[in-house]
Amino acid sequence: MPDIAYSREFKDKLLLFVKDNVKQSRYEHTLRVIAKAKEYADRYGADWDRLEVAAIFHDAYRHEGNLEHGPIAAEHLEKDWGVTDPEILEAIRYHTIGHAGACKLTMVLKLADTLEDGRSFDEAPVLRKALTDDLESSMLLVMERIKAYVMSVRDDRFNETSQEFIDWLKERVPQDKEKLMSNKEIALKIAKALDDKKAQDIVLIDIAERSGFADYFVIADAANSRLLEALADEAEDKMAQVGEELRHKEGVGESGWILLDFGDIIVNLFTKAKRDYYNIEKIWADCDSEQYEPERN
């Protein structure tokens, strides 16, 4: 890896070039990618000095095409700007499709480009929250969701290099880690669906270390029994969309507590009074928990 520091003046010139070379909306996207790349650089221990260069220039030639612009931008960064760092050039070249053997800069830029705060596709908030502190696990999660989307709209036309990237990541991510991450993602999907239906005080509890029957509790309360039933229906529908069947259901809206058992995920829906009475959070207080904080526009 070349021992080169990139000055603020150099980066500002790059950014000015990008601003003059792309549409305003693309420039604003670039600024958001830079911000997200800084966040993820801190999280995953990436070299920010070099990653910032890649984030600034990654879409400088976006008008050249979806798959073409990365390689073209890398070529111009080297030829016109004298940047020869192989990891910076790789990150720009492969930020769209990834590749087997990707370096840390490539993966962090790919995450930042996919999940910058302006991305509004349905799964974006869930994926941002589902990322773990393990870079390869997080990258695998995002790549598999990209593949699922592409296959849903293009049938069998998934990029071969991207598939090789997924296969490489799977070899490096232990199966139990991959599964646990997926369960958290599903729990977050349920939380988002419940929030969209006006559930209140949504909490996720990771019970995997203490429980032999599930990995996550999702807990929420509703203003009334009718809403409680609606929340239960929404949770069941959301799980069906990801191929998870309801194994067992207890309670009805009028009872103030509905339990939905999906195997690794158990959803507890309460009225406020019943939630205070049973106080599940206290019972599992020694487990990791997080308050679901939805993203608001």
Summary of the structure (lengths in Angstrom):
residues: 297
radius of gyration: 22.0
end to end distance: 40.5
largest distance: 69.9
contacts: 919
relative contact order: 0.08
helix: 59%
strand: 11%
